[in-house]
Amino acid sequence: MRDRVEKVINRIRPAVQMDGGDIELVDVADGLVKVRLVGACHGCPSSMMTLKMGIERAIRAEVPEITSVEAVSDEGQAP
């Protein structure tokens, strides 16, 4: 399942990178995908909309076993 999620992220990554950000896959377990938003995405007010309406929607369309996608942060940093 992780490989399938990674393929989706790799396909949408160029669009995120065009805005100066990036997505790192952190973990896939029990239907939950954890990603780290970096670069311009880190702290961007629109990042949660991008996460839910863009990234999560794309992943769930291709990997229906996924129930949710959430952003995680580095220790001491807000997502």
BELFEN-V260009 format. One record per residue. RES is the residue in one small letter. SS is DSSP state (H for helix, E for strand, C for the rest). NEAR is the number of other C-alpha atoms within 10 Angstrom. Layout:
# BELFEN-V260009
res-><RES:RES>
ss-><SS:SS>
near-><NEAR:NEAR>
This chain:
# BELFEN-V260009
res-><m:r:d:r:v:e:k:v:i:n:r:i:r:p:a:v:q:m:d:g:g:d:i:e:l:v:d:v:a:d:g:l:v:k:v:r:l:v:g:a:c:h:g:c:p:s:s:m:m:t:l:k:m:g:i:e:r:a:i:r:a:e:v:p:e:i:t:s:v:e:a:v:s:d:e:g:q:a:p>
ss-><C:H:H:H:H:H:H:H:H:H:H:H:H:H:H:H:H:H:C:C:E:E:E:E:E:E:E:E:E:C:C:E:E:E:E:E:E:E:E:C:C:C:C:C:C:C:H:H:H:H:H:H:H:H:H:H:H:H:H:H:H:H:C:C:C:C:C:E:E:E:E:C:C:C:C:C:C:C:C>
near-><11:12:9:12:20:14:13:18:21:14:11:16:16:14:12:20:15:9:11:12:18:20:22:16:17:12:13:17:10:9:14:14:21:17:21:19:25:19:15:14:22:19:14:15:9:10:18:17:12:15:19:15:11:14:21:20:16:17:23:17:11:13:16:10:13:19:13:15:19:16:20:18:15:10:7:6:9:10:19>
